[in-house]
Amino acid sequence: MTLHELADPQSLSSFVSSNSRSLVCFSATWCGPCRSSKPELVDLASAYEADANVDVVCGIIYEHVLDDALLRSTYGVRAFPTYALYAGPDGREIGRVQGADLAGVRDMVSRHCGTTTAGTGRTTSAVAAGGGGEGASLGGGGDGGPEDVSTLTESMGFSLIRAQKGLLRGNGTVEGAVEWLMEHQEDDDIDDPIERVTKKSGAGGGGGGGGGPVAVSYRCVATGKIFANMADLELHANRTGHSDFEETTERKRPLSPEEKAAKILEIKSLLKAKRAEREMKEKAEDVDREKQRRFMGQEMAKTREQMEIEERKRMAQMHKREKENAIKERARIRAELEKDKRERMANKGKLSSKLGIDGYNPDAIQYDVPGGGGGEGGGEDVARSKKAAPSVARMDEYVDRVSSYRAGGDGGNCLKILRAYIGNVTKNPDEPKYRRINTENKAYKTKVKPFLGAKSLLLCVGFVPTKDGTAMELAEDADMEVLRMAEEKVNAAYEKYMK
């Protein structure tokens, strides 16, 4: 392909440095003049390639592969299309044409390459010898490169049009441009656009083309809107999506004071509307956030309440199971006790076998069986004939025996009743009702009498059975110190049992 399309900055740098002369077109995909002039550029590149006398290679690169810094500062591109001629391998720029001016491109190549200008029939010597005319291009002048333009505009503060005119009329050097500008800075037309004047042929013949006005602005083909510079054009293209633009000699008319005031008022109204719209949007977002916060709070409260309900149900079910298990265990023990009692009554207070209950020794359980023998209680006759007096030294043994009953918590219940019996007496030693224990009471029969060590403990602290066998009374000579010691031991055993 005769027109090389360069894909990135590296390709551009390699293209410039690898050729002795390279012509690069800086183009834009949205630029109408760029698109309309590209076929002619392709033909020109083909003509240069076919002409053995022309040592130049043509390439094209688009703005979307180069950022603004490279375009403006490195390559000095401020409009599209821009044609730059480079001399390799150092890549020094030796010529530039700005705008869709292929005739100017041909002229630039013929001047700097020293060969026949492709497609024109004019020789370089003829062009160089032409007198009186000044070669110019849109946006650049003379041989001044982008570095010279940048020096005059950025470092010295000249406007772009003055910098271009100075380089054009000051022999293409910064010094010549400054001298010319100092001499002509008061001219009335110093800031007028540069008019294009084509060079005339000299002795070699072949007259040049006539002069014409230079384009000073850009126009959108779709809307007819005029833009004074490339920045405004790019802004319009990005905002509207329009891509067809053309250069024009028509200037953008400045706004009148009334139009400026109206424009400012329009902008203020637009900003006010935008601000109101943003505030309404923020208010709506605040309302949505508050609704979401309340909704999440309600959901969390519902979840927490549901968890509490589930926990209460679980605890209730657990307590219910524990209660049912306790009832079943008590019923089982009572059934075993009734069976044991019937067997004792049938065998004169003796058992032929033992019950299979952990921590429970049926042989030692006390029952008031008429005429029966064995065990702590003995028979009714024994209770009436003599005063049972178990040893105080064995008090710990009696308490430990009661504590050994773990099934169904029976040992704990027995200790609780014993501490009540003994504690009431120690706190109220002269109160008759606390000095007497009804052995026919259901609590005594089911929670004290069946367990080994309980009755023995009561006997050792001073309680004795009555003659009728229906109660136990505290003896008149009972030792209160023994009672208090027994109370301490029972309390300690009960606390330990309940842990």
C-alpha positions in Angstrom: 0.0 0.0 0.0 1.4 3.4 -1.0 -0.3 5.3 1.9 0.9 3.8 5.1 -1.7 3.9 8.0 0.2 4.3 11.3 -1.5 2.7 14.3 0.3 4.2 17.3 3.0 6.7 18.3 5.7 4.1 18.1 4.7 3.3 14.5 4.9 7.0 13.7 8.3 7.4 15.3 9.7 4.3 13.5 8.1 5.5 10.1 9.8 8.9 10.4 13.2 7.6 11.4 13.4 4.8 8.9 12.9 6.9 5.8 15.1 9.7 4.4 12.0 11.8 3.6 8.5 11.1 5.1 5.3 12.9 4.6 2.8 12.4 7.5 -0.8 13.4 7.4 -2.3 14.1 10.8 -6.0 13.4 10.3 -9.3 13.0 12.2 -12.1 10.4 11.7 -14.8 13.1 12.3 -13.2 15.7 10.0 -15.1 16.3 6.7 -12.1 17.9 4.9 -9.9 15.0 6.0 -12.3 12.5 4.5 -12.9 14.4 1.3 -9.1 15.0 0.7 -8.0 11.5 1.5 -8.6 10.0 -2.0 -6.4 12.7 -3.5 -3.7 12.0 -0.9 -3.8 8.3 -1.8 -3.3 9.3 -5.5 -0.5 11.6 -4.6 1.3 8.9 -2.5 0.9 6.5 -5.5 2.4 9.1 -7.8 5.4 9.7 -5.5 6.0 5.9 -5.3 5.9 5.5 -9.0 8.2 8.5 -9.6 11.9 7.4 -9.3 12.9 11.1 -8.9 10.9 11.6 -5.7 12.4 10.3 -2.5 9.4 10.5 -0.1 7.1 8.0 1.6 3.6 9.0 2.7 1.8 8.0 5.9 -1.4 8.9 7.7 -2.2 8.8 11.4 -5.5 9.6 13.2 -6.1 11.7 16.3 -7.6 9.0 18.4 -4.3 7.1 18.6 -2.4 10.2 19.8 -3.3 12.1 23.0 -3.5 15.9 23.1 -0.1 16.3 24.6 1.6 14.6 21.7 -0.6 16.3 19.1 -0.1 19.9 20.4 3.3 19.9 22.1 5.3 17.3 20.4 3.9 17.5 16.8 2.4 21.0 17.0 -0.9 19.9 15.5 -3.7 22.4 16.1 -6.0 21.7 13.1 -6.9 18.8 10.8 -5.7 17.8 8.4 -2.0 18.8 8.9 0.7 17.6 6.6 4.3 17.5 8.0 7.4 16.7 6.1 10.3 15.0 8.1 13.9 14.3 7.2 15.3 11.1 8.8 16.8 9.5 10.6 16.7 12.2 13.3 13.0 13.0 12.3 13.6 16.7 11.9 10.6 18.6 10.5 11.4 20.5 7.4 8.0 21.6 6.2 4.4 21.8 7.1 1.0 22.5 5.4 -2.1 23.0 7.5 -5.5 22.4 5.9 -6.8 20.3 3.0 -4.3 21.9 0.6 -2.8 19.2 -1.6 -1.4 21.7 -4.0 0.6 23.2 -1.1 1.7 19.7 -0.1 3.0 19.1 -3.7 4.8 22.4 -3.6 6.4 21.6 -0.1 7.6 18.2 -1.3 9.1 19.7 -4.5 11.0 22.4 -2.6 12.5 20.2 0.1 13.1 17.0 -1.9 14.8 18.8 -4.9 13.0 16.7 -7.5 10.2 17.0 -10.0 6.9 17.8 -8.3 4.7 14.8 -8.9 1.7 15.4 -11.1 2.5 19.1 -11.8 5.3 19.1 -14.4 7.0 21.9 -12.5 10.6 21.5 -11.3 12.0 22.5 -7.9 14.4 24.9 -9.5 11.6 26.7 -11.3 9.6 27.0 -8.1 12.6 28.2 -6.1 13.4 30.8 -8.8 9.9 32.2 -8.9 10.0 35.7 -7.7 7.6 37.9 -5.9 5.4 35.3 -4.5 5.2 34.1 -0.9 4.4 30.5 -0.1 1.9 30.1 2.8 -0.2 27.5 4.4 -3.1 27.6 6.8 -1.9 27.7 10.4 1.9 27.8 9.5 4.3 29.9 7.5 7.7 29.7 5.9 10.0 27.1 7.1 9.3 27.7 10.8 8.5 24.4 12.5 6.1 23.8 15.5 9.0 24.4 17.9 9.4 28.0 16.6 5.6 28.6 16.8 5.6 27.3 20.3 8.5 29.6 21.3 6.8 32.7 19.9 3.4 31.9 21.4 4.2 30.2 24.8 7.5 31.7 25.7 7.2 35.2 24.2 3.5 35.7 24.4 2.6 36.5 20.8 -0.7 35.4 19.4 -0.8 32.4 17.0 -1.6 34.5 14.0 1.2 37.0 14.7 3.7 34.1 15.3 2.7 32.6 11.9 3.0 35.9 10.1 6.4 36.6 11.8 7.8 33.3 10.7 6.3 33.7 7.2 7.8 37.1 6.7 11.0 36.7 8.8 12.8 34.1 6.8 11.4 31.2 8.9 13.5 32.0 11.9 12.5 33.1 15.4 15.0 36.0 15.3 13.6 37.2 11.9 10.0 36.7 13.1 10.7 38.9 16.2 12.3 41.6 14.2 9.4 41.7 11.7 6.8 41.7 14.5 8.5 44.6 16.3 8.5 46.6 13.1 4.9 45.8 12.2 3.1 45.4 15.5 1.2 48.7 15.0 -0.1 47.7 11.5 -3.9 47.7 11.2 -3.9 44.3 9.5 -1.5 42.6 12.0 -4.2 40.3 13.3 -6.0 39.7 10.0 -5.9 36.1 8.6 -3.1 35.2 6.3 -4.0 35.2 2.7 -2.7 32.3 0.6 -0.5 33.3 -2.3 0.9 30.5 -4.5 4.4 30.8 -5.8 4.9 31.9 -9.3 7.2 30.1 -11.7 10.4 31.8 -12.8 12.7 31.1 -15.7 11.7 27.5 -15.8 8.2 28.4 -16.9 5.0 26.9 -15.7 3.0 29.6 -14.1 1.6 29.1 -10.6 -2.0 29.2 -9.7 -3.8 32.3 -8.7 -4.2 33.5 -5.1 -7.3 33.0 -3.0 -8.7 33.7 0.4 -7.7 31.5 3.2 -10.1 29.6 5.4 -10.5 31.3 8.8 -13.1 29.1 10.5 -15.0 25.8 10.3 -18.6 25.1 9.5 -20.8 22.1 10.5 -22.4 20.8 7.3 -25.4 19.4 9.1 -26.3 22.6 11.1 -24.4 25.4 9.3 -22.9 26.5 12.6 -19.6 28.3 12.4 -16.7 27.6 14.8 -13.8 29.9 15.3 -11.3 27.3 16.3 -10.7 23.5 16.5 -11.5 23.3 20.2 -15.1 24.6 19.6 -15.4 22.2 16.7 -14.3 19.2 18.7 -16.7 20.1 21.5 -19.6 20.3 19.1 -18.6 17.0 17.5 -18.4 15.2 20.8 -21.7 16.7 22.0 -23.8 16.1 18.9 -22.0 13.3 17.1 -21.7 15.3 13.9 -18.7 14.4 11.8 -19.1 16.3 8.6 -17.3 19.7 8.8 -15.7 22.0 6.2 -13.4 25.0 6.2 -14.9 28.4 5.4 -13.7 32.0 4.9 -16.7 33.2 6.8 -15.9 34.6 10.2 -18.0 33.8 13.2 -20.0 36.9 14.1 -19.3 38.1 17.6 -22.2 38.4 20.0 -23.7 41.8 20.6 -24.0 43.1 24.2 -27.7 42.2 24.1 -27.0 38.7 22.8 -24.2 38.3 25.4 -26.6 39.3 28.2 -29.3 36.9 26.9 -26.7 34.1 26.6 -25.5 34.7 30.1 -29.1 34.7 31.3 -29.8 31.5 29.4 -26.7 29.9 31.0 -27.7 31.0 34.5 -31.2 29.6 33.9 -29.8 26.4 32.7 -27.5 26.2 35.8 -30.4 27.0 38.1 -32.5 24.3 36.5 -29.7 21.8 36.7 -29.1 22.7 40.4 -32.8 22.3 41.1 -32.9 19.0 39.3 -29.9 17.8 41.3 -31.4 18.9 44.6 -34.7 17.1 43.7 -32.7 14.0 42.8 -30.7 14.2 46.1 -34.0 14.7 48.1 -35.6 11.7 46.4 -32.4 9.6 47.1 -32.6 10.8 50.8 -36.2 9.7 51.0 -35.4 6.3 49.4 -32.5 5.8 51.9 -34.8 6.7 54.8 -37.4 4.2 53.6 -34.8 1.6 53.2 -33.4 2.3 56.7 -36.9 2.0 58.2 -37.6 -1.1 56.2 -34.4 -2.7 57.4 -35.1 -1.7 61.0 -38.6 -3.3 60.8 -37.2 -6.4 59.3 -34.5 -6.6 62.0 -37.1 -6.1 64.7 -39.3 -8.9 63.2 -36.3 -11.2 62.9 -35.3 -10.5 66.5 -38.9 -11.0 67.8 -39.1 -14.3 65.8 -35.8 -15.4 67.3 -37.1 -14.6 70.8 -40.3 -16.5 70.2 -38.4 -19.5 68.9 -36.1 -19.3 72.0 -39.0 -19.2 74.3 -40.6 -22.2 72.6 -37.3 -24.1 72.8 -36.9 -23.4 76.5 -40.6 -24.3 77.2 -40.1 -27.6 75.3 -36.9 -28.3 77.2 -38.6 -27.6 80.6 -41.5 -29.7 79.6 -39.3 -32.6 78.6 -37.4 -32.3 81.9 -40.6 -32.2 83.9 -42.0 -35.2 82.0 -38.8 -37.1 82.6 -38.8 -36.2 86.3 -42.5 -37.3 86.6 -41.7 -40.6 84.8 -38.7 -41.2 87.0 -40.6 -40.5 90.2 -43.4 -42.7 89.0 -40.9 -45.5 88.3 -39.3 -45.1 91.7 -42.6 -45.1 93.5 -43.6 -48.2 91.7 -40.4 -49.9 92.7 -40.9 -48.7 96.3 -44.5 -50.0 96.4 -43.3 -53.3 95.0 -40.5 -53.4 97.6 -43.0 -52.5 100.4 -45.3 -55.3 99.4 -42.5 -57.7 99.3 -41.3 -56.7 102.7 -44.8 -56.9 104.2 -45.1 -60.4 102.7 -41.6 -61.5 104.1 -41.7 -59.8 107.5 -39.6 -56.8 106.5 -37.1 -58.7 104.4 -36.3 -58.5 100.7 -35.4 -61.5 98.6 -33.7 -59.4 96.0 -32.4 -55.8 95.3 -33.9 -53.2 93.0 -31.8 -52.2 90.0 -31.7 -48.5 90.7 -28.4 -46.7 90.6 -27.4 -45.4 94.1 -30.4 -47.0 95.7 -30.0 -49.8 98.3 -33.5 -51.3 99.1 -32.1 -53.4 102.0 -31.4 -50.2 104.0 -34.7 -48.4 103.3 -36.7 -47.8 106.4 -40.3 -48.6 106.8 -42.5 -48.6 109.8 -43.7 -52.2 109.3 -45.6 -53.6 112.3 -43.7 -56.5 113.8 -40.9 -56.1 111.3 -37.3 -56.2 112.1 -34.1 -55.1 110.5 -33.0 -51.8 109.2 -32.7 -48.5 111.2 -36.3 -48.1 111.9 -37.0 -51.6 113.2 -40.6 -52.3 114.2 -43.1 -50.2 116.1 -42.3 -52.2 119.3 -38.6 -51.4 119.0 -39.4 -47.7 118.6 -41.6 -47.8 121.7 -39.4 -49.9 123.9 -36.2 -48.0 123.6 -34.7 -44.7 122.4 -32.6 -45.1 119.3 -29.5 -43.0 119.6 -27.2 -43.3 116.6 -23.7 -41.9 117.2 -23.1 -38.2 116.6 -19.7 -39.1 115.3 -21.4 -40.8 112.3 -23.3 -37.6 111.3 -21.2 -37.1 108.2 -21.8 -40.7 107.2 -25.6 -40.1 107.4 -25.4 -36.9 105.4 -23.2 -38.6 102.7 -25.7 -41.5 102.4 -28.6 -39.1 101.7 -26.5 -37.2 99.2 -25.7 -40.4 97.3 -29.2 -40.6 96.0 -28.9 -38.9 92.5 -31.7 -40.5 90.6 -34.5 -37.9 90.0 -32.9 -35.5 92.5 -34.3 -37.4 95.4 -31.3 -36.9 97.6 -31.5 -33.2 97.1 -35.2 -33.1 98.0 -34.5 -35.1 101.2 -31.7 -32.8 102.2 -33.9 -29.8 101.6 -36.6 -31.2 104.0 -34.0 -32.2 106.6 -32.5 -28.7 106.6 -36.0 -27.3 107.1 -36.6 -29.6 110.1 -33.3 -28.9 111.8 -33.2 -25.2 110.9 -36.7 -24.5 112.3 -35.6 -25.9 115.6 -32.3 -24.0 115.8 -34.0 -20.7 115.0 -37.1 -21.3 117.2 -36.0 -23.8 119.9 -39.0 -23.1 122.1 -41.7 -23.3 119.4 -43.6 -26.6 120.0 -44.7 -27.0 116.3 -41.1 -27.0 115.2 -40.1 -29.6 117.8 -42.5 -32.2 116.4 -42.3 -34.0 113.0 -45.4 -35.7 111.6 -44.2 -39.0 110.3 -47.6 -39.7 108.7 -47.1 -36.6 106.5 -46.8 -37.3 102.8 -43.6 -35.3 102.4 -42.0 -37.3 105.2 -43.2 -40.6 103.8 -42.1 -40.0 100.2 -39.1 -37.7 100.6 -37.4 -38.7 103.9 -38.4 -42.1 105.2 -37.3 -44.2 102.1 -33.7 -43.0 102.1 -30.9 -44.5 104.1 -29.4 -42.1 106.6 -32.2 -39.6 106.8 -34.0 -41.0 109.9 -30.7 -41.8 111.5 -29.6 -38.2 111.2 -32.8 -37.0 112.9 -32.3 -39.6 115.7 -28.7 -38.6 116.3 -29.6 -34.9 116.7 -32.2 -35.6 119.4 -35.5 -36.5 117.7 -37.2 -39.6 119.2 -40.3 -41.5 117.9 -43.6 -41.1 119.8 -45.3 -44.0 121.5 -48.0 -44.1 118.9 -45.4 -44.1 116.1 -47.1 -41.2 114.2 -44.5 -38.5 114.9 -41.0 -37.7 116.1 -40.4 -35.2 118.9 -37.2 -33.4 120.0 -36.1 -34.6 123.3 -36.0 -32.1 126.2 -32.3 -32.7 126.8 -31.4 -32.3 123.1 -28.0 -30.6 122.6 -28.5 -27.3 120.6 -24.8 -27.3 119.6 -25.3 -30.7 117.9 -28.3 -29.4 116.1 -26.4 -26.4 114.8 -23.5 -28.6 113.7 -26.0 -30.8 111.9 -27.6 -27.8 110.3 -24.2 -26.6 108.9 -23.4 -30.1 107.5 -26.9 -30.5 105.8 -26.7 -26.9 104.3 -23.2 -27.6 102.9 -24.3 -31.0 101.5 -27.4 -29.4 99.9 -25.4 -26.6 98.3 -22.9 -29.1 96.9 -25.7 -31.4 95.7 -27.4 -28.6 93.7 -24.3 -27.5 91.8 
